[in-house]
Amino acid sequence: AFERVAFHPRVLRDVSTVDLSTTVLGGPAALPLVLAPTGFTRMMHHEGEVAVARAAARAGVPYALSTMGTTSPEDLRSAVPDARHWFQLYLWQDRAASRDLVQRAAECGYESLVLTVDTPIGGARLRDVRNGLTVPPALTARTLADIALHPRWWLNLLTTEPLSFAAMSNFDGTVAELVARMFDPAATLTDLEWLRENWPHRLVVKGIQDVRDAVEIADRGVDALVVSNHGGRQLDRTVAPLELLPHVVDAVGDRCEVLVDSGVRSGADLAAARALGASAAMIGRPYLYGLMAGGEAGVDRALEIFTAEYHRTLQLLGVARTDDLGAEHASLPPG
């Protein structure tokens, strides 16, 4: 969908200086960007979530720690106290585990809770199944052969602290087994209402793929929605989130913020998302690529690229402030 966006630049506008900053969920953001929650982050590089949070703090954007992360909420908050910390939550079959995570996030001072709702069950991630993806990775004939092709990555993995799901230290097994055991296909709006009553800070619901759901969830008093199809990893043939974004904004944008993710790969994509109504866009893969390539410095570099691309796009659109970027500057023709 991002490839179909048509920009409509204005000319003879003073863009000698450009203010990229905005407000996202009541707090300052150096640009309309949030680093999305991603699982197994230390599998990419041993610096993991701490490196990402530090880079996010330097870049001036929020970072959401995943429930399936490899650094605990407490350790991350302690290591990077000056970041805008969000915490991502699944509603587990074991509700006590969910309550415990909510309490821990509140006690650590996480400013926002991100509830992911597009995982009643796990998607058919056939590559993960075929590869026998586990955390930590198991040494099989396949992975031993892979060591020869990627020695630097494996050396980093095998000579640093073992991987684990830091928020669920008592679990041991494959990712598929974790999903089958933990995700709750019986979760309903009543559970969201419980969470709203028990979480005192900003509440974000991630995984919106239908305007009707957006309306029902906004009615429960959430602070933001994320239009998302989980990066295309749950259900094939869903509507591209960017296509749905303007419709969700029209329906609930006067009651809560609307963010978008899935497919954001450049600063130009970020500008398109903002122009089509998102208060911010979330990215996952782009910063993970940086993390894999260079650790913390790689994440810094990925965010520098995003910032430079977004800055240049705004200048070429004739827009001097993020808050002035709107529907007049971009359109999305039907696919």
FINU-112560 format. One record per residue (C-alpha): x, y, z. Coordinates in steps of 0.1 Angstrom, whole numbers, plus 5000, padded with zeros to 4 digits. Layout:
R / px / py / pz
R / X / Y / Z
...
# end
This chain:
R / px / py / pz
R / 5000 / 5000 / 5000
R / 5028 / 5024 / 5008
R / 5041 / 5021 / 4972
R / 5007 / 5034 / 4959
R / 5008 / 5066 / 4980
R / 5008 / 5097 / 4958
R / 5024 / 5128 / 4974
R / 5011 / 5163 / 4965
R / 5039 / 5187 / 4972
R / 5034 / 5224 / 4977
R / 5060 / 5248 / 4963
R / 5074 / 5282 / 4973
R / 5070 / 5274 / 5009
R / 5097 / 5283 / 5035
R / 5113 / 5250 / 5045
R / 5147 / 5263 / 5055
R / 5140 / 5250 / 5089
R / 5117 / 5220 / 5096
R / 5102 / 5210 / 5130
R / 5099 / 5172 / 5130
R / 5086 / 5170 / 5165
R / 5051 / 5163 / 5177
R / 5031 / 5149 / 5206
R / 5024 / 5111 / 5208
R / 5001 / 5099 / 5237
R / 5006 / 5130 / 5257
R / 5044 / 5131 / 5255
R / 5070 / 5147 / 5233
R / 5084 / 5128 / 5203
R / 5112 / 5141 / 5181
R / 5093 / 5127 / 5151
R / 5060 / 5107 / 5148
R / 5076 / 5074 / 5153
R / 5074 / 5046 / 5179
R / 5096 / 5016 / 5181
R / 5072 / 4986 / 5181
R / 5074 / 4957 / 5205
R / 5093 / 4927 / 5190
R / 5100 / 4894 / 5206
R / 5133 / 4876 / 5210
R / 5153 / 4908 / 5205
R / 5185 / 4895 / 5221
R / 5184 / 4868 / 5194
R / 5194 / 4896 / 5169
R / 5223 / 4909 / 5191
R / 5233 / 4903 / 5227
R / 5227 / 4940 / 5235
R / 5190 / 4934 / 5227
R / 5162 / 4956 / 5242
R / 5186 / 4977 / 5262
R / 5204 / 4988 / 5230
R / 5170 / 4996 / 5213
R / 5158 / 5016 / 5243
R / 5190 / 5036 / 5245
R / 5188 / 5044 / 5208
R / 5151 / 5054 / 5212
R / 5159 / 5077 / 5241
R / 5186 / 5094 / 5221
R / 5163 / 5097 / 5191
R / 5135 / 5111 / 5213
R / 5109 / 5085 / 5204
R / 5090 / 5059 / 5226
R / 5099 / 5023 / 5227
R / 5075 / 4994 / 5236
R / 5090 / 4964 / 5253
R / 5074 / 4931 / 5243
R / 5060 / 4905 / 5267
R / 5080 / 4880 / 5247
R / 5111 / 4901 / 5250
R / 5145 / 4889 / 5263
R / 5150 / 4916 / 5289
R / 5127 / 4920 / 5319
R / 5106 / 4951 / 5324
R / 5125 / 4958 / 5356
R / 5159 / 4954 / 5341
R / 5151 / 4976 / 5311
R / 5137 / 5004 / 5331
R / 5167 / 5003 / 5354
R / 5192 / 5003 / 5325
R / 5175 / 5031 / 5305
R / 5157 / 5053 / 5330
R / 5154 / 5083 / 5307
R / 5134 / 5067 / 5279
R / 5097 / 5068 / 5271
R / 5089 / 5033 / 5282
R / 5058 / 5014 / 5269
R / 5050 / 4978 / 5277
R / 5032 / 4954 / 5254
R / 5008 / 4928 / 5268
R / 4989 / 4897 / 5256
R / 4959 / 4884 / 5275
R / 4971 / 4850 / 5285
R / 4950 / 4820 / 5292
R / 4965 / 4823 / 5327
R / 4949 / 4856 / 5337
R / 4970 / 4857 / 5369
R / 5001 / 4859 / 5346
R / 4986 / 4889 / 5328
R / 4977 / 4906 / 5360
R / 5012 / 4901 / 5373
R / 5027 / 4917 / 5342
R / 5003 / 4946 / 5344
R / 5013 / 4952 / 5380
R / 5050 / 4949 / 5373
R / 5048 / 4974 / 5344
R / 5029 / 4999 / 5367
R / 5054 / 4995 / 5395
R / 5083 / 5000 / 5371
R / 5068 / 5033 / 5359
R / 5059 / 5023 / 5323
R / 5039 / 5052 / 5309
R / 5017 / 5032 / 5285
R / 5004 / 4997 / 5281
R / 5000 / 4982 / 5246
R / 4974 / 4954 / 5245
R / 4979 / 4932 / 5214
R / 4945 / 4918 / 5203
R / 4951 / 4901 / 5169
R / 4965 / 4869 / 5184
R / 4936 / 4847 / 5196
R / 4958 / 4819 / 5183
R / 4991 / 4820 / 5166
R / 4993 / 4824 / 5128
R / 5006 / 4796 / 5106
R / 5042 / 4807 / 5107
R / 5054 / 4778 / 5086
R / 5090 / 4789 / 5085
R / 5092 / 4790 / 5123
R / 5077 / 4755 / 5125
R / 5100 / 4741 / 5098
R / 5130 / 4757 / 5114
R / 5120 / 4745 / 5149
R / 5125 / 4781 / 5162
R / 5131 / 4780 / 5199
R / 5144 / 4805 / 5224
R / 5172 / 4799 / 5229
R / 5180 / 4783 / 5195
R / 5185 / 4746 / 5197
R / 5217 / 4732 / 5182
R / 5204 / 4708 / 5155
R / 5219 / 4696 / 5122
R / 5202 / 4725 / 5105
R / 5215 / 4752 / 5129
R / 5250 / 4737 / 5130
R / 5251 / 4740 / 5092
R / 5239 / 4776 / 5095
R / 5268 / 4784 / 5118
R / 5292 / 4780 / 5089
R / 5273 / 4806 / 5069
R / 5268 / 4832 / 5097
R / 5298 / 4827 / 5121
R / 5298 / 4862 / 5134
R / 5261 / 4861 / 5145
R / 5265 / 4827 / 5161
R / 5297 / 4837 / 5179
R / 5278 / 4867 / 5194
R / 5249 / 4844 / 5204
R / 5269 / 4815 / 5219
R / 5294 / 4837 / 5239
R / 5269 / 4859 / 5256
R / 5241 / 4855 / 5282
R / 5217 / 4827 / 5272
R / 5184 / 4838 / 5258
R / 5151 / 4834 / 5276
R / 5117 / 4850 / 5278
R / 5126 / 4874 / 5305
R / 5090 / 4882 / 5316
R / 5082 / 4845 / 5317
R / 5113 / 4829 / 5331
R / 5095 / 4796 / 5339
R / 5087 / 4787 / 5303
R / 5109 / 4764 / 5283
R / 5099 / 4752 / 5248
R / 5094 / 4762 / 5212
R / 5077 / 4794 / 5202
R / 5048 / 4774 / 5187
R / 5043 / 4756 / 5220
R / 5044 / 4789 / 5239
R / 5017 / 4804 / 5216
R / 4995 / 4774 / 5219
R / 4997 / 4773 / 5256
R / 4995 / 4810 / 5264
R / 4973 / 4829 / 5239
R / 4937 / 4830 / 5248
R / 4911 / 4825 / 5221
R / 4883 / 4833 / 5246
R / 4893 / 4869 / 5252
R / 4865 / 4894 / 5247
R / 4857 / 4931 / 5252
R / 4849 / 4923 / 5288
R / 4886 / 4916 / 5293
R / 4895 / 4949 / 5278
R / 4871 / 4966 / 5302
R / 4888 / 4949 / 5331
R / 4922 / 4961 / 5318
R / 4910 / 4996 / 5314
R / 4898 / 4996 / 5350
R / 4930 / 4982 / 5364
R / 4956 / 5001 / 5343
R / 4958 / 5037 / 5356
R / 4979 / 5051 / 5327
R / 4975 / 5054 / 5289
R / 4961 / 5023 / 5273
R / 4968 / 5014 / 5236
R / 4951 / 4986 / 5217
R / 4971 / 4971 / 5188
R / 4958 / 4950 / 5160
R / 4928 / 4969 / 5147
R / 4917 / 4955 / 5113
R / 4881 / 4966 / 5111
R / 4864 / 4999 / 5117
R / 4836 / 4983 / 5137
R / 4862 / 4970 / 5162
R / 4878 / 5004 / 5163
R / 4845 / 5019 / 5174
R / 4837 / 4993 / 5200
R / 4872 / 4995 / 5215
R / 4872 / 5033 / 5215
R / 4839 / 5031 / 5234
R / 4858 / 5014 / 5262
R / 4879 / 5045 / 5269
R / 4913 / 5035 / 5254
R / 4938 / 5062 / 5246
R / 4950 / 5050 / 5213
R / 4945 / 5023 / 5186
R / 4971 / 5008 / 5164
R / 4959 / 4998 / 5129
R / 4980 / 4967 / 5124
R / 4980 / 4932 / 5108
R / 5010 / 4921 / 5130
R / 5034 / 4927 / 5101
R / 5016 / 4902 / 5080
R / 5025 / 4874 / 5103
R / 4990 / 4864 / 5116
R / 4964 / 4861 / 5088
R / 4971 / 4863 / 5050
R / 4948 / 4885 / 5028
R / 4939 / 4911 / 5054
R / 4935 / 4947 / 5043
R / 4967 / 4966 / 5044
R / 4967 / 4987 / 5075
R / 4975 / 5019 / 5056
R / 4944 / 5014 / 5035
R / 4922 / 5011 / 5066
R / 4939 / 5039 / 5085
R / 4919 / 5069 / 5071
R / 4886 / 5051 / 5078
R / 4895 / 5044 / 5114
R / 4906 / 5080 / 5118
R / 4873 / 5092 / 5105
R / 4854 / 5069 / 5128
R / 4873 / 5074 / 5161
R / 4900 / 5100 / 5156
R / 4881 / 5126 / 5177
R / 4881 / 5102 / 5207
R / 4915 / 5086 / 5207
R / 4948 / 5087 / 5188
R / 4953 / 5063 / 5159
R / 4987 / 5048 / 5150
R / 4996 / 5025 / 5122
R / 5022 / 4998 / 5116
R / 5031 / 4970 / 5092
R / 5051 / 4979 / 5061
R / 5067 / 5012 / 5073
R / 5102 / 5010 / 5058
R / 5114 / 5046 / 5053
R / 5110 / 5082 / 5063
R / 5088 / 5087 / 5033
R / 5065 / 5059 / 5045
R / 5064 / 5077 / 5079
R / 5054 / 5109 / 5062
R / 5027 / 5091 / 5042
R / 5013 / 5075 / 5074
R / 5012 / 5109 / 5091
R / 4995 / 5126 / 5062
R / 4968 / 5099 / 5060
R / 4959 / 5105 / 5096
R / 4982 / 5086 / 5119
R / 4995 / 5104 / 5150
R / 5026 / 5082 / 5146
R / 5038 / 5050 / 5129
R / 5054 / 5020 / 5146
R / 5084 / 5002 / 5131
R / 5099 / 4968 / 5140
R / 5119 / 4952 / 5113
R / 5139 / 4984 / 5103
R / 5154 / 4988 / 5138
R / 5160 / 4951 / 5141
R / 5180 / 4951 / 5109
R / 5202 / 4978 / 5124
R / 5205 / 4959 / 5157
R / 5216 / 4927 / 5138
R / 5241 / 4947 / 5117
R / 5257 / 4967 / 5144
R / 5242 / 4964 / 5179
R / 5233 / 4997 / 5196
R / 5252 / 5017 / 5170
R / 5232 / 5000 / 5142
R / 5199 / 5010 / 5158
R / 5212 / 5046 / 5161
R / 5220 / 5045 / 5124
R / 5187 / 5031 / 5114
R / 5169 / 5059 / 5133
R / 5192 / 5085 / 5118
R / 5183 / 5073 / 5083
R / 5146 / 5074 / 5091
R / 5150 / 5109 / 5105
R / 5169 / 5122 / 5075
R / 5145 / 5107 / 5051
R / 5115 / 5121 / 5069
R / 5131 / 5155 / 5071
R / 5139 / 5155 / 5034
R / 5103 / 5143 / 5025
R / 5088 / 5172 / 5045
R / 5110 / 5197 / 5028
R / 5101 / 5184 / 4994
R / 5064 / 5185 / 5003
R / 5067 / 5221 / 5013
R / 5058 / 5213 / 5050
R / 5078 / 5231 / 5077
R / 5062 / 5213 / 5107
R / 5050 / 5177 / 5114
R / 5018 / 5191 / 5128
R / 5011 / 5208 / 5095
R / 5013 / 5176 / 5075
R / 4979 / 5164 / 5065
R / 4955 / 5149 / 5039
R / 4962 / 5176 / 5014
R / 4998 / 5163 / 5010
R / 4991 / 5126 / 5002
R / 4965 / 5103 / 4988
R / 4961 / 5066 / 4984
R / 4945 / 5055 / 4951
R / 4925 / 5023 / 4952
R / 4945 / 4992 / 4947
# end
